[in-house]
Amino acid sequence: MASRQIRPLTGIVVISSEGTPVNGREVGENSRLEDGHGNSREEPQHPRGDGRDSEISKDSGTIADGDAVVRVTDVLERFHANTKIRLGPKAHEDYARRFKDFAEHSGLEACTKRQLAGRKGKVMLLDYLATVPRPSWQCVISFLKSVWIHGVGLPWPIDMTKDVGKLPHVRRRSSPGDALVKQWASALSHEADLYDNLIWLLLSQFGWRPSHVARMRWRNIQVDASGRPSAILADGTESGFKTSAPVAAWLPPDVVQTLEAWKREVQPYPEHPIVPWRSLKGRIEAGRMADSGHILDHWNKMKRKWRLPSLRPVDCRHWVATTCRKAGLSKAASAYLMGHDPTTGESMRDWYDAPQVEDILAEQAQCMPRGPLGTLEPPEVNLVEGLPTDAVDMLKQYLAGQIGTMELATRLEEIRMKAVVPPGSLLKP
């Protein structure tokens, strides 16, 4: 792998434990201090070893580098520049939101980098963590640590063993029950607004994040031989999702129907987002990308309009994962459907089990022919007299996604060879 040069971050001072000069500057050379109210006061000058005067920044009035007052906007700009390759836009939003909350709570912008490099930074971080529920510490520490290192530009001051101790696992949300999701599905089956209906289907049928919905483009839709939408394929990095995990999702009939109707209405270009920005008055800008907040606004609007109980997109994500397991979908096929990294497990199989995309889509179609929402309405089969009972059972298994098309055909052929089906015996749709 070719080596990559890393540009040093500007405005960072490294202080040695012995107090020796680093980058031509000694420890403890402050010439101006803050009085705690944002006002600076003069401090007597101390002679430098080389006899030169301390260099003062003309812009801020403070000593350059480590004695410059920390600005949250500057920190987040550096963090974004240093992590833009591995983190998507949505992830940057989440990291920035958490760091801003910490900065506001601790009064970060009243401090200098030199102060943060000492005990003060550690105390501020621990004081903030004390306001966070302990089961969430792992996640919060991960966010703050990354911004602290790549944005503030200082080593992480917290010793996880001495200062924090053993933490509980991150608290997981429980999957909502089928009855709650069915109540939403029943109400929104009458939603005439194609825009809102499409948002509902993309979140509930695939368990996507709102950022998936906002950043998916028409070029990500694959079509079959007849020209109808058949699947959605997207690379997480290229599309700017929260993570680099790809999406490979087979499209159930209700999603296909809604996509076709929506496409006729907006007449988009391939690079246009599938769910573009739309004003409160209904004006659509086909080429403008929405954001996660915009998608959530429409979700909450549907909730109010149909007077539905609380159900969040993240709850749908949990529900889809549980439904995939019940339907017999493999871990890889479930992960691709939801836009989750299928290799994040710790077992050897998670890494080496890498099926072809065609096999993933076929498995999704076989196990859930009408998508996760289709499992809420088991198919009813009405029969006329004369059809063998074992053939009826076989058909029920197929419609429930328990067996595939090839297995159904093979078993029905075996049944046909054993008994002749009367000519008038047919299935009623």
VEXTISE-833385 format. One line per 2 residues: for each residue x, z, y of N, C-alpha, C. Coordinates in pm, whole numbers. Layout:
% residues N
X Z Y X Z Y X Z Y | ...
***
This chain:
% residues 429
85 0 -119 0 0 0 89 0 124 | 61 -88 217 142 -99 337 127 27 422
239 70 480 234 189 565 164 158 695 | 99 255 751 24 237 876 75 337 979
118 287 1093 166 374 1198 50 445 1266 | 67 573 1289 -36 652 1355 13 688 1495
-63 649 1595 -26 678 1733 -45 826 1762 | 50 891 1824 34 1034 1855 -77 1054 1956
-153 1161 1939 -258 1193 2034 -196 1243 2163 | -252 1197 2275 -201 1240 2405 -255 1376 2440
-182 1447 2521 -230 1577 2570 -224 1686 2467 | -133 1679 2367 -124 1779 2262 13 1844 2266
18 1975 2263 145 2046 2263 159 2120 2132 | 271 2105 2064 299 2179 1942 390 2293 1978
353 2415 1943 428 2533 1980 495 2590 1857 | 622 2604 1857 693 2658 1742 681 2809 1740
697 2866 1622 684 3011 1609 797 3086 1681 | 910 3018 1703 1021 3085 1770 1015 3071 1922
919 2992 1975 909 2975 2118 1010 2877 2173 | 1062 2791 2090 1160 2692 2134 1089 2576 2199
1160 2502 2284 1096 2389 2352 1049 2284 2254 | 932 2226 2279 879 2116 2201 837 2007 2298
890 1886 2279 862 1775 2369 903 1809 2514 | 1017 1882 2527 1070 1908 2661 998 2017 2736
916 2099 2671 841 2203 2741 849 2332 2662 | 868 2444 2730 882 2572 2663 748 2644 2656
742 2736 2563 622 2817 2549 609 2913 2666 | 488 2928 2718 462 3026 2823 501 2979 2961
492 2850 2992 533 2801 3122 415 2778 3215 | 305 2843 3194 188 2826 3280 223 2853 3425
173 2768 3512 191 2792 3655 57 2823 3722 | -57 2793 3653 -188 2825 3708 -273 2883 3596
-349 2985 3627 -435 3048 3529 -577 3050 3582 | -674 3058 3490 -813 3069 3531 -855 3213 3532
-945 3249 3624 -988 3389 3637 -1112 3419 3555 | -1155 3325 3467 -1273 3348 3385 -1399 3295 3447
-1392 3252 3575 -1509 3198 3644 -1490 3052 3681 | -1392 2988 3615 -1369 2847 3642 -1277 2823 3760
-1229 2932 3830 -1140 2917 3944 -997 2944 3901 | -907 2868 3957 -766 2886 3919 -694 2970 4023
-592 3041 3980 -510 3120 4071 -364 3093 4041 | -283 3112 4140 -141 3087 4126 -74 3197 4044
23 3160 3965 106 3255 3893 250 3232 3933 | 329 3335 3949 469 3316 3988 539 3221 3893
620 3135 3951 694 3039 3871 806 3109 3795 | 828 3065 3674 941 3114 3594 1040 3002 3581
1163 3028 3596 1263 2920 3590 1269 2861 3451 | 1286 2730 3445 1304 2660 3319 1451 2661 3284
1475 2644 3157 1613 2643 3112 1692 2529 3172 | 1622 2415 3205 1696 2301 3259 1696 2299 3410
1632 2399 3473 1636 2407 3618 1536 2320 3689 | 1457 2244 3615 1359 2157 3680 1229 2230 3703
1152 2186 3803 1022 2248 3831 920 2201 3731 | 817 2282 3707 709 2243 3617 634 2126 3677
595 2035 3588 522 1917 3632 373 1947 3641 | 311 1920 3755 170 1949 3777 90 1822 3770
-24 1827 3702 -112 1712 3695 -185 1696 3828 | -179 1580 3888 -246 1556 4015 -397 1549 4000
-444 1512 3883 -588 1494 3864 -660 1627 3846 | -609 1711 3760 -681 1834 3723 -631 1957 3795
-512 1951 3854 -457 2069 3919 -404 2169 3821 | -391 2135 3695 -338 2225 3593 -214 2163 3532
-136 2244 3468 -17 2192 3403 -59 2095 3294 | 12 1985 3281 -25 1880 3186 -15 1933 3043
-63 1850 2953 -58 1875 2809 -137 2000 2770 | -69 2099 2710 -138 2212 2651 -214 2299 2747
-185 2293 2876 -254 2377 2973 -368 2306 3043 | -399 2184 3000 -515 2114 3057 -643 2173 2999
-742 2184 3083 -870 2237 3038 -934 2139 2939 | -989 2190 2832 -1050 2107 2727 -1184 2052 2776
-1205 1924 2756 -1332 1859 2788 -1395 1807 2660 | -1518 1843 2636 -1585 1804 2512 -1593 1652 2498
-1621 1583 2608 -1631 1436 2600 -1500 1375 2557 | -1387 1427 2609 -1257 1375 2568 -1230 1403 2421
-1267 1523 2376 -1246 1561 2236 -1322 1466 2144 | -1447 1440 2176 -1528 1356 2089 -1484 1210 2094
-1432 1165 2207 -1380 1029 2214 -1257 1014 2123 | -1168 1113 2124 -1051 1107 2036 -1093 1117 1890
-1191 1204 1863 -1238 1218 1725 -1295 1086 1674 | -1374 1019 1757 -1433 891 1716 -1325 787 1692
-1224 782 1781 -1118 683 1766 -1036 707 1639 | -1017 832 1601 -934 864 1485 -1008 859 1353
-1142 857 1357 -1219 861 1231 -1317 745 1216 | -1312 648 1308 -1412 541 1306 -1402 454 1181
-1287 453 1116 -1272 371 995 -1345 433 877 | -1341 564 865 -1400 630 747 -1538 690 771
-1580 707 896 -1711 765 925 -1798 665 998 | -1924 657 958 -2019 568 1022 -2077 628 1148
-2154 550 1224 -2213 598 1349 -2300 722 1332 | -2383 723 1226 -2470 839 1204 -2389 964 1176
-2281 952 1100 -2197 1067 1073 -2133 1119 1201 | -2088 1027 1287 -2030 1069 1414 -2133 1145 1498
-2257 1101 1495 -2362 1172 1568 -2377 1315 1517 | -2377 1331 1385 -2394 1464 1325 -2277 1555 1360
-2153 1503 1350 -2035 1583 1381 -2036 1622 1529 | -2070 1524 1614 -2070 1551 1758 -2176 1655 1795
-2293 1646 1733 -2401 1741 1763 -2359 1883 1727 | -2294 1901 1613 -2252 2034 1573 -2141 2087 1664
-2046 2001 1701 -1936 2047 1785 -1986 2081 1925 | -2080 2004 1978 -2136 2035 2109 -2206 2171 2108
-2275 2200 1998 -2343 2329 1986 -2240 2442 1987 | -2131 2422 1914 -2023 2522 1913 -1961 2537 2051
-1936 2425 2118 -1873 2428 2250 -1961 2502 2352 | -2091 2477 2347 -2182 2543 2440 -2190 2693 2412
-2193 2729 2284 -2202 2870 2247 -2077 2948 2286 | -1960 2887 2271 -1834 2958 2291 -1774 2940 2429
-1831 2854 2512 -1772 2828 2643 -1638 2757 2631 | -1633 2657 2548 -1508 2590 2516 -1442 2527 2638
-1520 2472 2729 -1463 2398 2841 -1401 2490 2947 | -1403 2621 2925 -1333 2714 3013 -1196 2748 2959
-1159 2685 2846 -1033 2715 2779 -937 2598 2787 | -811 2629 2768 -707 2526 2759 -668 2509 2613
-600 2402 2586 -554 2379 2449 -456 2487 2405 | -375 2534 2500 -279 2639 2462 -352 2766 2419
-460 2797 2487 -539 2915 2448 -602 2896 2311 | -654 2775 2288 -718 2748 2159 -617 2749 2045
-491 2715 2075 -388 2718 1972 -350 2860 1932 | -384 2956 2018 -357 3095 1985 -474 3160 1913
-481 3291 1924 -585 3365 1853 -724 3336 1909 | -732 3298 2035 -861 3277 2100 -944 3172 2027
-881 3061 1987 -955 2956 1918 -1014 3005 1787 | -936 3083 1714 -983 3137 1586 -1100 3231 1606
-1091 3317 1706 -1199 3412 1733 -1327 3339 1774 | -1314 3236 1855 -1431 3160 1899 -1501 3095 1780
-1424 3038 1689 -1482 2972 1572 -1553 3072 1482 | -1490 3186 1457 -1551 3287 1370 -1676 3347 1434
-1674 3366 1566 -1793 3418 1635 -1909 3321 1622 | -1879 3192 1632 -1986 3092 1619 -2040 3089 1476
-1951 3096 1377 -1996 3094 1238 -2089 3211 1208 | -2068 3322 1277 -2153 3440 1255 -2298 3414 1295
-2323 3310 1375 -2459 3277 1416 -2526 3178 1319 | -2450 3131 1220 -2500 3030 1126 -2531 3098 992
-2644 3065 928 -2672 3121 795 -2555 3092 699 | -2513 3193 627 -2394 3180 542 -2402 3066 441
-2519 3038 380 -2524 2924 288 -2491 2790 353 | -2495 2784 486 -2465 2659 557 -2320 2653 605
-2241 2756 577 -2106 2762 631 -2018 2648 581 | -2030 2610 456 -1944 2505 403 -1961 2377 484
-2085 2341 509 -2113 2219 584 -2065 2231 729 | -2095 2343 794 -2058 2362 934 -1906 2365 951
-1838 2435 861 -1692 2441 867 -1632 2302 849 | -1689 2224 760 -1639 2088 739 -1650 2005 867
-1763 2015 937 -1782 1941 1062 -1684 1987 1169 | -1678 2119 1192 -1594 2172 1298 -1446 2148 1270
-1406 2161 1145 -1265 2143 1109 -1220 2001 1138 | -1303 1904 1103 -1267 1765 1123 -1251 1733 1273
-1346 1780 1355 -1337 1755 1499 -1221 1832 1561 | -1198 1952 1512 -1088 2035 1564 -953 1966 1542
-933 1911 1425 -806 1847 1392 -792 1710 1457 | -897 1627 1444 -887 1488 1489 -933 1467 1633
-998 1567 1692 -1046 1554 1829 -972 1646 1925 | -973 1776 1896 -898 1870 1979 -749 1846 1963
-709 1813 1839 -568 1784 1813 -486 1906 1781 | -548 2008 1720 -479 2130 1685 -497 2160 1536
-403 2232 1475 -421 2272 1335 -542 2363 1321 | -606 2357 1207 -722 2441 1180 -676 2586 1168
-728 2678 1249 -674 2815 1254 -733 2911 1151 | -836 2873 1082 -906 2966 992 -848 2957 851
-812 3072 797 -769 3082 658 -895 3110 574 | -932 3014 492 -1057 3026 418 -1057 3148 325
-942 3185 272 -936 3299 179 -945 3432 253 | -866 3446 361 -859 3574 432 -974 3591 531
-1008 3484 602 -1104 3497 711 -1249 3473 670 | -1269 3397 565 -1405 3358 527 -1445 3416 392
-1359 3402 293 -1392 3449 160 -1474 3348 82 | -1519 3387 -32 -1595 3297 -119 -1733 3270 -59
-1767 3143 -51 -1894 3104 9 -1994 3061 -98 | -2122 3084 -74 -2224 3033 -167 -2232 2882 -159
-2289 2822 -261 -2308 2678 -259 -2402 2640 -145 | -2385 2518 -98 -2473 2468 7 -2617 2473 -42
-2704 2527 43 -2844 2542 5 -2910 2406 -9 | -2973 2383 -122 -3041 2256 -145 -3190 2270 -119
-3248 2163 -65 -3393 2161 -46 -3459 2129 -179 | -3575 2187 -201 -3652 2156 -321 -3727 2025 -302
-3742 1951 -409 -3818 1826 -401 -3966 1859 -381 | -4035 1789 -292 -4179 1814 -274 -4257 1772 -399
-4374 1828 -416 -4456 1794 -531 -4521 1657 -517 | -4561 1601 -630 -4625 1470 -630 -4754 1471 -548
-4825 1584 -548 -4953 1590 -477 -4935 1568 -327 | -4829 1624 -270 -4804 1607 -127 -4770 1462 -94
-4681 1402 -173 -4644 1262 -149 -4764 1171 -170 | -4846 1202 -269 -4964 1120 -296 -5062 1126 -180
-5073 1242 -115 -5161 1255 0 -5116 1163 113 | -4987 1157 138 -4933 1065 238 -4955 920 197
-4925 889 70 -4938 751 22 -5083 703 30 | -5176 791 -2 -5317 754 3 -5362 723 145
-5318 806 240 -5358 785 380 -5293 659 437 | -5164 642 412 -5091 531 473 -5115 399 402
-5184 400 290 -5224 274 229 -5327 203 317 | -5386 277 411 -5484 219 504 -5422 189 642
-5291 210 654 -5224 187 782 -5215 36 808 | -5278 -6 918 -5282 -149 951 -5160 -194 1030
-5088 -101 1092 -4969 -134 1170 -4855 -167 1073 | -4814 -293 1068 -4709 -335 975 -4577 -264 1003
-4547 -239 1129 -4421 -174 1167 -4415 -33 1107 | -4518 46 1130 -4520 182 1077 -4531 182 925
-4610 91 871 -4627 84 726 -4494 52 657 | -4415 -37 720 -4286 -73 662 -4189 46 665
-4191 122 775 -4107 241 782 -4143 339 671 | -4272 360 650 -4317 449 544 -4268 403 407
-4283 274 378 -4246 224 247 -4096 229 223 | -4016 196 323 -3871 196 305 -3817 337 282
-3880 436 344 -3836 574 326 -3888 635 197 | -4010 602 159 -4071 667 42 -4044 593 -89
-4024 463 -85 -3999 387 -208 -3852 388 -248 | -3762 409 -151 -3619 405 -181 -3546 536 -153
-3611 628 -82 -3545 753 -49 -3430 734 48 | -3440 635 136 -3333 608 231 -3331 711 344
-3218 718 410 -3209 792 536 -3270 707 647 | -3315 768 757 -3361 688 870 -3256 590 920
-3127 627 909 -3022 535 953 -3014 411 865 | -3049 423 737 -3057 305 650 -3163 209 702
-3279 266 733 -3391 183 780 -3355 114 911 | -3290 187 1002 -3259 132 1133 -3153 23 1127
-3060 30 1032 -2945 -60 1032 -2953 -172 928 | -3059 -174 850 -3073 -282 752 -3115 -410 824
-3052 -522 786 -3079 -651 851 -3146 -748 754 | -3207 -850 812 -3277 -950 730 -3182 -1022 635
-3057 -1036 673 -2962 -1104 584 -2932 -1022 459 | -2967 -894 462 -2947 -810 343 -3052 -833 236
-3158 -907 269 -3266 -931 173 -3230 -1052 86 | -3237 -1033 -44 -3217 -1141 -140 -3353 -1197 -182
-3358 -1327 -209 -3483 -1391 -249 -3470 -1447 -390 | -3584 -1464 -458 -3584 -1520 -593 -3598 -1672 -587
-3618 -1733 -702 -3625 -1879 -709 -3742 -1935 -629 | -3847 -1856 -612 -3964 -1903 -537 -3952 -1877 -387
-3842 -1812 -345 -3822 -1783 -205 -3880 -1652 -159 | -3933 -1571 -249 -3990 -1441 -212 -3881 -1334 -215
-3890 -1232 -129 -3792 -1122 -133 -3792 -1054 -268 | -3673 -1029 -320 -3663 -967 -453 -3577 -842 -453
-3481 -832 -362 -3392 -716 -360 -3328 -704 -223 | -3272 -586 -198 -3194 -561 -76 -3055 -514 -118
-2954 -584 -70 -2814 -549 -98 -2742 -528 34 | -2672 -416 47 -2601 -387 172 -2479 -302 144
-2372 -331 215 -2249 -251 208 -2255 -143 316 | -2226 -19 276 -2240 92 369 -2147 84 488
-2023 43 465 -1927 33 575 -1962 -80 670 | -1992 -196 616 -2025 -311 698 -2152 -289 779
-2248 -221 719 -2376 -200 786 -2375 -81 881 | -2272 3 874 -2264 117 963 -2353 232 922
-2375 249 790 -2455 362 743 -2379 493 763 | -2443 604 734 -2379 733 750 -2255 744 662
-2261 689 541 -2146 686 452 -2119 541 411 | -2011 521 336 -1976 386 292 -2049 345 165
-2136 431 114 -2206 401 -11 -2292 276 3 | -2291 186 -96 -2371 64 -89 -2516 88 -128
-2599 -11 -98 -2741 -10 -137 -2767 -133 -222 | -2830 -112 -336 -2877 -221 -420 -3014 -180 -472
-3119 -233 -412 -3255 -188 -441 -3345 -306 -477 | -3407 -297 -594 -3509 -394 -634 -3636 -365 -556
-3705 -468 -511 -3821 -451 -424 -3951 -451 -503 | -4025 -341 -499 -4156 -337 -565 -4257 -423 -490
-4370 -455 -553 -4467 -549 -493 -4516 -511 -354 | -4545 -383 -328 -4599 -347 -197 -4497 -369 -85
-4367 -348 -116 -4263 -373 -17 -4248 -523 9 | -4255 -603 -98 -4245 -748 -84 -4358 -801 5
-4479 -756 -23 -4595 -802 53 -4583 -766 201 | -4541 -644 230 -4528 -600 369 -4415 -673 440
-4304 -695 372 -4192 -768 432 -4232 -911 468 | -4305 -976 380 -4347 -1114 406 -4439 -1120 527
-4534 -1027 535 -4626 -1026 649 -4553 -993 779 | -4460 -899 773 -4384 -860 891 -4293 -974 939
-4235 -1047 846 -4148 -1158 884 -4226 -1268 954 | -4347 -1293 908 -4431 -1394 974 -4464 -1353 1117
-4472 -1223 1140 -4509 -1174 1273 -4392 -1180 1371 | -4271 -1138 1327 -4158 -1129 1420 -4070 -1254 1421
-4074 -1334 1312 -3994 -1456 1300 -3848 -1429 1339 | -3778 -1347 1263 -3644 -1301 1302 -3533 -1398 1260
-3415 -1372 1314 -3292 -1436 1269 -3229 -1347 1161 | -3138 -1403 1079 -3077 -1322 971 -3007 -1196 1020
-2946 -1201 1140 -2872 -1085 1189 -2962 -981 1256 | -3088 -1011 1274 -3178 -915 1335 -3207 -799 1239
-3224 -678 1293 -3263 -566 1206 -3403 -586 1150 | -3425 -539 1028 -3557 -551 967 -3659 -469 1044
-3619 -350 1085 -3706 -264 1166 -3641 -253 1304 | -3673 -343 1396 -3608 -342 1528 -3667 -235 1620
-3613 -228 1738 -3664 -134 1839 -3801 -182 1887 | -3892 -87 1907 -4024 -117 1960 -4064 -11 2060
-4114 -54 2176 -4153 40 2280 -4280 114 2241 | -4311 216 2319 -4431 295 2292 -4558 212 2309
-4549 106 2390 -4664 19 2412 -4670 -97 2311 | -4575 -99 2218 -4580 -201 2113 -4494 -323 2138
-4416 -324 2247 -4331 -441 2274 -4210 -437 2182 | -4187 -545 2109 -4079 -552 2010 -3963 -634 2065
-3842 -583 2050 -3721 -657 2079 -3654 -686 1945 | -3677 -805 1892 -3639 -839 1755 -3490 -824 1729
-3406 -846 1829 -3262 -838 1808 -3201 -704 1842 | -3280 -609 1888 -3228 -479 1928 -3242 -378 1815
-3134 -311 1783 -3135 -214 1674 -3192 -81 1720 | -3278 -24 1639 -3331 110 1667 -3227 213 1622
-3258 340 1638 -3171 445 1588 -3254 542 1504 | -3187 641 1447 -3256 735 1359 -3368 809 1431
-3342 847 1557 -3445 918 1632 -3569 834 1654 | -3550 703 1675 -3663 612 1694 -3748 605 1567
-3681 598 1452 -3753 593 1324 -3830 723 1303 | -3768 835 1335 -3835 965 1318 -3955 979 1412
-3944 922 1531 -4058 927 1623 -4180 858 1563 | -4160 744 1501 -4272 671 1440 -4322 745 1315
-4233 808 1243 -4274 889 1128 -4367 1001 1173 | -4327 1072 1277 -4410 1182 1326 -4540 1132 1387
-4537 1012 1444 -4661 954 1498 -4762 929 1386 | -4712 879 1271 -4801 858 1155 -4857 991 1105
-4773 1093 1107 -4818 1224 1061 -4933 1275 1148 | -4918 1260 1280 -5023 1306 1372 -5149 1219 1360
-5129 1090 1350 -5243 997 1345 -5332 1025 1225 | -5272 1047 1108 -5349 1067 985 -5367 1214 951
-5319 1303 1041 -5336 1448 1022 -5285 1491 885 | -5159 1460 861 -5099 1486 731 -5016 1614 733
-5000 1678 620 -4914 1798 613 -4767 1759 632 | -4686 1859 653 -4544 1836 681 -4473 1769 563
-4407 1659 592 -4323 1588 495 -4220 1511 576 | -4092 1539 551 -3985 1475 627 -3921 1365 544
-3852 1272 611 -3780 1169 536 -3681 1227 435 | -3615 1338 471 -3521 1398 376 -3595 1453 254
-3722 1495 274 -3802 1539 159 -3832 1422 67 | -3857 1306 127 -3879 1185 45 -3754 1151 -35
-3638 1173 25 -3512 1145 -44 -3499 1233 -169 | -3535 1358 -156 -3533 1448 -272 -3638 1405 -375
-3756 1370 -327 -3863 1332 -419 -3829 1206 -497 | -3771 1108 -430 -3733 985 -499 -3628 1013 -605
-3530 1099 -574 -3427 1133 -672 -3489 1197 -796 | -3582 1288 -775 -3649 1353 -888 -3733 1254 -966
-3804 1167 -898 -3889 1067 -964 -3804 969 -1045 | -3689 931 -993 -3599 842 -1068 -3555 907 -1199
-3525 1036 -1194 -3485 1106 -1316 -3599 1109 -1417 | -3720 1139 -1371 -3835 1144 -1461 -3864 1007 -1523
-3837 900 -1447 -3864 765 -1497 -3756 714 -1590 | -3649 793 -1607 -3543 752 -1699 -3437 663 -1636
-3432 656 -1503 -3333 574 -1436 -3195 640 -1447 | -3092 560 -1473 -2957 613 -1484 -2909 664 -1349
-2804 745 -1350 -2750 798 -1226 -2701 687 -1135 | -2635 586 -1193 -2584 475 -1113 -2697 397 -1047
-2803 367 -1124 -2915 291 -1069 -2988 370 -961 | -3000 500 -980 -3064 585 -878 -2980 589 -751
-2847 602 -768 -2759 610 -652 -2763 482 -570 | -2759 368 -636 -2764 240 -565 -2899 223 -494
-3006 267 -556 -3138 256 -494 -3144 334 -364 | -3084 454 -361 -3096 545 -248 -2982 533 -147
-2882 450 -177 -2769 441 -85 -2678 561 -95 | -2654 607 -219 -2568 721 -244 -2449 675 -328
-2334 736 -308 -2214 697 -381 -2227 738 -528 | -2229 642 -622 -2245 678 -763 -2121 737 -826
-2008 739 -754 -1883 788 -812 -1847 928 -764 | -1942 998 -700 -1908 1128 -642 -1907 1241 -745
-1949 1216 -867 -1945 1320 -969 -1804 1351 -1013 | -1788 1454 -1091 -1655 1496 -1134 -1621 1448 -1275
-1712 1377 -1339 -1685 1333 -1475 -1619 1196 -1476 | -1549 1167 -1584 -1483 1038 -1600 -1586 925 -1600
-1703 951 -1656 -1804 847 -1666 -1853 801 -1529 | -1861 895 -1434 -1908 858 -1301 -1818 752 -1238
-1689 756 -1270 -1597 660 -1211 -1595 528 -1287 | -1592 535 -1419 -1573 415 -1498 -1703 341 -1531
-1817 408 -1522 -1945 342 -1548 -1984 263 -1423 | -1946 135 -1419 -1971 52 -1302 -2046 -75 -1344
-2178 -63 -1366 -2256 -179 -1411 -2265 -287 -1304 | -2295 -409 -1347 -2314 -520 -1256 -2441 -497 -1172
-2442 -554 -1053 -2557 -538 -965 -2684 -592 -1031 | -2672 -704 -1102 -2789 -762 -1169 -2848 -664 -1270
-2761 -591 -1340 -2809 -492 -1438 -2876 -373 -1368 | -2821 -335 -1253 -2880 -225 -1176 -3023 -261 -1133
-3039 -381 -1078 -3171 -424 -1030 -3269 -438 -1146 | -3221 -491 -1259 -3309 -505 -1376 -3355 -369 -1427
-3265 -272 -1425 -3301 -137 -1471 -3405 -74 -1378 | -3387 -91 -1248 -3485 -37 -1153 -3622 -101 -1173
-3624 -233 -1195 -3751 -304 -1214 -3818 -263 -1344 | -3738 -236 -1445 -3794 -201 -1574 -3849 -58 -1575
-3774 35 -1520 -3817 175 -1523 -3929 206 -1423 | -3926 139 -1308 -4028 165 -1206 -4076 31 -1149
-4160 -42 -1223 -4203 -175 -1178 -4280 -175 -1046 | -4338 -60 -1010 -4408 -49 -881 -4340 50 -788
-4214 79 -818 -4139 172 -735 -4179 316 -760 | -4110 413 -697 -4145 554 -714 -4290 585 -680
-4346 522 -577 -4486 549 -543 -4580 505 -653 | -4540 402 -728 -4624 355 -838 -4641 456 -949
-4548 550 -960 -4560 652 -1065 -4670 752 -1035 | -4717 755 -910 -4823 848 -874 -4960 801 -923
-4972 673 -957 -5098 616 -1004 -5076 552 -1140 | -5087 629 -1249 -5069 570 -1382 -5169 458 -1406
-5125 347 -1463 -5216 234 -1484 -5324 267 -1586 | -5444 217 -1560 -5555 233 -1654 -5578 101 -1725
-5585 106 -1855 -5602 -15 -1935 -5738 -10 -2003 | -5823 -106 -1972 -5953 -117 -2037 -5945 -227 -2143
-5990 -195 -2262 -5977 -287 -2375 -6113 -325 -2431 | -6120 -443 -2487 -6236 -481 -2566 -6205 -454 -2711
-6303 -461 -2792 -6284 -428 -2933 -6196 -531 -3002 | -6120 -485 -3099 -6042 -574 -3182 -5893 -570 -3159
-5846 -514 -3046 -5703 -509 -3021 -5644 -390 -3096 | -5537 -409 -3173 -5478 -300 -3251 -5434 -183 -3163
-5453 -64 -3216 -5420 56 -3140 -5271 63 -3108 | -5185 26 -3203 -5042 33 -3177 -5000 -66 -3067
-5072 -178 -3053 -5043 -272 -2946 -5081 -213 -2810 | -5194 -138 -2809 -5236 -71 -2685 -5134 32 -2644
-5086 112 -2739 -4985 213 -2709 -4857 149 -2657 | -4823 33 -2718 -4702 -36 -2675 -4714 -84 -2531
-4832 -135 -2496 -4854 -185 -2361 -4852 -71 -2259 | -4908 42 -2296 -4905 158 -2207 -4761 202 -2180
-4677 201 -2283 -4537 237 -2266 -4465 140 -2172 | -4499 12 -2185 -4437 -89 -2099 -4479 -71 -1953
-4609 -51 -1931 -4657 -34 -1794 -4606 95 -1730 | -4576 193 -1813 -4521 318 -1761 -4370 311 -1742
-4309 196 -1776 -4166 179 -1757 -4082 243 -1865 | -4142 276 -1978 -4067 342 -2085 -3994 244 -2175
-4038 120 -2181 -3970 17 -2258 -3960 -108 -2171 | -3865 -195 -2205 -3845 -316 -2128 -3925 -434 -2180
-3913 -546 -2109 -3989 -666 -2143 -3949 -721 -2279 | -3819 -727 -2305 -3772 -781 -2432 -3816 -695 -2550
-3810 -564 -2532 -3854 -474 -2640 -4003 -487 -2663 | -4080 -500 -2553 -4224 -519 -2566 -4256 -645 -2646
-4190 -756 -2611 -4216 -883 -2681 -4180 -873 -2828 | -4068 -808 -2858 -4024 -795 -2998 -4123 -713 -3079
-4167 -603 -3025 -4259 -516 -3099 -4398 -580 -3113 | -4443 -647 -3006 -4572 -715 -3017 -4568 -826 -3121
-4455 -893 -3133 -4440 -997 -3236 -4449 -935 -3376 | -4390 -818 -3391 -4397 -749 -3520 -4541 -711 -3553
-4614 -663 -3450 -4754 -627 -3471 -4837 -750 -3506 | -4809 -861 -3437 -4885 -983 -3462 -4864 -1033 -3605
-4743 -1016 -3655 -4714 -1063 -3791 -4783 -978 -3897 | -4814 -853 -3862 -4878 -764 -3957 -5029 -782 -3960
-5084 -813 -3845 -5230 -825 -3840 -5268 -938 -3745 | -5368 -1012 -3779 -5417 -1122 -3697 -5514 -1064 -3594
-5487 -1092 -3467 -5574 -1043 -3360 -5692 -1137 -3346 | -5816 -1086 -3350 -5934 -1173 -3333 -5926 -1250 -3202
-5977 -1376 -3201 -5964 -1460 -3081 -6027 -1398 -2957 | -6131 -1318 -2969 -6199 -1265 -2853 -6138 -1137 -2798
-6029 -1091 -2857 -5970 -965 -2815 -5873 -990 -2698 | -5908 -949 -2579 -5826 -973 -2460 -5817 -845 -2378
-5714 -840 -2295 -5702 -730 -2200 -5777 -761 -2072 | -5851 -666 -2026 -5912 -681 -1895 -5816 -629 -1790
-5792 -703 -1679 -5698 -658 -1577 -5750 -533 -1509
***
